[in-house]
Amino acid sequence: MRTGTVSAAAMLALASSLVVASSLTAAPSEAIVTARQASMKEMAAAAKTVAEMFDGKRAYDAAGFKAAAATLSARTGPALIAEFPEGTLGAPSGAKLEIGQGRPEFDALGRHIGRLAAALAAKAEKAPAEIGDDMRMGAGLPMDGGSLLGKRPNATETDPAKLPAEHLLHLILQDCSSCHSKFRQKVE
């Protein structure tokens, strides 16, 4: 009888340790997904702030523009790519498994949006007290430079540092849309 009790206790301890071990391995993945979702919300809020300033829905504020642009710059490029490690893709996250399968394309898009956001942040560092014509989109600027998905072969891309801030924002939003359409799934 004692052997059966010891064996049952050992089995219970083993089962408990397996449950604890599996919850410990799930926790880091959940933490990464939660942090990634918070980062995406920060980027969306920052982009909305800048867009509303250019659209006249929010009063332009050079310090607010600078802070929003800095958030976009800090959260894109290598930081964005690092938020999508293997093991955190697919359900229950909104990140599709295709990120892992299309890693070179995903990483290139992450680096591209990072270059655009860095250029926007550099412009925001020198932001004037009011939005000027030099910050606005003008006629003749290419609108097809943002997305790497479906990009025309041999298309040359303008140096982001030479683009006005409003145009950079539009290209950043274009990259966001391209990435989400290919690599994001709706989670209910």
C-alpha positions in Angstrom: 0.0 0.0 0.0 2.8 2.3 0.9 4.4 1.7 -2.5 1.2 2.7 -4.3 0.9 5.9 -2.2 4.5 6.8 -3.0 4.0 6.0 -6.7 0.8 8.0 -6.8 2.5 10.9 -4.9 5.4 10.7 -7.3 3.1 10.7 -10.3 1.1 13.7 -8.9 4.4 15.6 -8.3 5.6 14.8 -11.8 2.3 15.9 -13.3 2.3 19.1 -11.3 5.8 19.9 -12.4 4.9 19.3 -16.0 2.0 21.7 -15.7 4.2 24.3 -14.0 6.9 23.8 -16.6 4.5 24.2 -19.5 3.0 27.3 -18.0 6.5 28.7 -17.5 7.3 28.1 -21.2 3.9 29.7 -22.2 4.5 32.8 -20.1 7.4 34.3 -22.0 5.4 33.9 -25.3 2.4 35.6 -23.7 4.6 38.4 -22.3 6.1 39.0 -25.8 2.7 39.1 -27.4 1.4 41.5 -24.7 4.4 43.8 -25.1 4.1 43.6 -28.9 0.4 44.6 -28.8 1.2 47.5 -26.5 4.0 48.6 -28.8 1.6 48.5 -31.8 -1.0 50.6 -29.9 1.7 53.2 -29.1 2.7 53.4 -32.7 -0.9 53.7 -33.8 -1.5 56.5 -31.3 1.7 58.3 -32.4 0.8 58.0 -36.1 -2.7 59.3 -35.3 -1.3 62.3 -33.4 0.9 63.3 -36.4 -1.9 62.6 -38.9 -4.4 64.7 -37.0 -1.9 67.6 -36.8 -1.5 67.5 -40.6 -5.2 67.1 -41.1 -6.0 70.1 -38.8 -8.0 67.8 -36.5 -5.5 68.5 -33.7 -3.6 71.7 -33.0 -0.1 71.4 -34.2 2.4 71.3 -31.4 6.1 70.9 -32.3 6.9 69.1 -29.0 4.0 66.7 -29.5 5.1 66.1 -33.1 8.6 65.4 -32.0 7.4 63.0 -29.3 5.1 61.1 -31.7 7.8 60.9 -34.4 10.4 59.6 -31.8 7.9 56.9 -30.7 7.5 55.7 -34.3 11.3 55.7 -34.8 12.0 53.8 -31.6 9.3 51.2 -32.3 10.2 50.4 -35.9 13.2 48.9 -37.7 15.2 46.4 -35.6 12.9 47.0 -32.6 9.8 46.0 -34.6 11.5 43.0 -36.1 12.6 41.8 -32.7 9.0 41.8 -31.4 8.1 38.9 -33.7 10.3 36.0 -32.6 9.4 32.4 -33.6 7.1 30.8 -31.1 5.0 34.0 -30.7 3.3 33.8 -34.1 -0.1 32.5 -34.8 -3.1 32.1 -32.5 -3.8 33.6 -30.0 -1.8 36.4 -31.4 -2.8 38.4 -34.5 0.6 37.8 -36.0 0.3 35.2 -38.8 2.5 32.2 -39.1 3.5 33.6 -42.5 5.9 35.9 -40.8 8.2 33.0 -40.1 7.8 31.6 -43.6 8.3 35.1 -45.2 10.9 36.3 -42.7 13.2 38.1 -45.3 10.2 40.0 -46.7 8.9 40.8 -43.2 12.3 42.0 -42.0 12.8 44.1 -45.1 9.5 45.8 -44.5 10.4 46.4 -40.9 13.7 47.9 -41.9 12.0 50.1 -44.5 9.4 51.5 -42.1 12.3 52.1 -39.7 14.2 54.2 -42.3 11.0 56.2 -42.9 10.3 56.7 -39.2 13.9 57.7 -38.6 13.7 60.4 -41.3 10.4 61.6 -39.8 12.0 61.8 -36.3 15.0 63.7 -37.8 12.6 66.2 -39.3 10.6 66.5 -36.1 13.9 67.3 -34.2 14.0 70.5 -36.3 10.2 71.1 -36.3 9.2 74.7 -36.6 6.6 76.4 -34.4 4.0 76.0 -37.2 3.5 73.6 -40.1 5.1 75.1 -43.1 4.9 74.3 -46.8 8.2 72.5 -46.6 6.5 70.0 -44.2 3.6 69.3 -46.5 3.2 66.9 -49.4 3.6 68.6 -52.8 2.7 67.8 -56.3 4.9 65.3 -58.1 6.0 63.3 -55.1 5.9 59.5 -55.7 3.3 57.7 -53.7 4.5 54.2 -54.6 7.7 54.3 -52.6 6.4 53.1 -49.2 5.5 49.5 -49.7 7.9 46.7 -50.5 5.0 44.4 -51.2 4.0 44.5 -54.8 6.7 47.1 -55.6 7.5 47.7 -59.2 10.7 46.1 -60.4 13.6 48.6 -60.9 11.6 51.4 -59.2 14.0 53.8 -57.6 13.1 55.1 -54.1 13.6 58.7 -53.1 15.9 59.3 -50.1 13.5 59.6 -47.2 15.5 62.5 -45.8 14.5 64.5 -48.9 10.8 64.0 -48.4 8.5 66.3 -46.5 7.3 65.1 -43.1 3.7 64.7 -44.2 4.8 62.5 -47.1 6.9 60.4 -44.8 3.9 59.8 -42.6 1.8 58.7 -45.6 4.5 56.3 -46.6 4.8 54.9 -43.0 1.0 54.3 -43.0 1.3 52.7 -46.4 3.9 50.3 -45.0 1.7 49.6 -42.0 -1.2 48.7 -44.2 0.9 46.5 -46.4 2.4 44.6 -43.5 -1.0 44.1 -41.8 -2.7 42.9 -44.9 -0.1 40.2 -45.4 1.1 39.3 -41.9 -1.8 40.1 -39.6 -4.9 38.1 -38.8 -8.0 39.3 -37.0 -8.3 37.8 -33.5 -11.7 37.5 -31.9 
